[in-house]
Amino acid sequence: MFKMFVSQNYVPVGRDFVGKNCPLPKSEVRVAGEFLTPTKPGSSRIDFDVVIPARYEIIAPDGPVTGLLDGTSYEGARFLERGKHTFVETSGGQNIALLWAQAADRHFTPFIGGIRQAAASRLSYAF
């Protein structure tokens, strides 16, 4: 039961920028979040549940994500209460994820390969 909860509500992440003073972790790190997929094939609407109330960011491996989150314009991380939420994507990306905002702020990503453009533009220090 615990493993199921973790696999449904946490995603494995790694840093999208690794400096010489920051070796890759030897074990998998997971943070609150999930990969978001359209409710119906070909749709831009994504329905999802949040079970851990926190600030979340919606990210993509290739740049910023735009759309409507719960009926209001998505402009970055925001606090999401426990319960059902809806995101309607307008950025046209194929792979997006809901990620705990503190992990996104620290340049962790659930995507393999490539640096998120939004994270790279904020990067001003070495880890």
Order of alpha helices (4+ residues) and beta strands (2+ residues): alpha-beta-beta-beta-beta-beta-beta-beta-beta-beta-alpha-beta-alpha
